Amino acid sequence: MDRCEHAVELKHKGYNCAQAVLCAFADKLDLSEEDLKKIGASLCKDLKGRDTGTVICECDDCVRNAVRISEGT
């Protein structure tokens, strides 16, 4: 499974978007998954349009895009 789909899988297991992306890179980072989850505990309310009603990017695509950017692809 590639890193993008691994991150999406984590998202579907209850991780928020930021946690899913961070934890998908756990093998490359010098932090525990628990610490990465704490770091990524914030929400993506602007992208989800929680205040505006306009969704800029769906969660799964947001996760994929963040991984791709992080990988430089």
Number of C-alpha atoms within 10 A of each C-alpha: 7 7 16 21 15 19 27 23 17 18 20 14 10 10 18 20 25 24 25 28 29 23 25 24 20 14 11 9 12 10 13 12 17 10 13 21 19 12 12 17 13 12 12 15 11 14 17 17 14 11 10 10 10 11 14 11 15 11 19 16 13 19 27 20 16 18 23 14 9 12 11 7 7
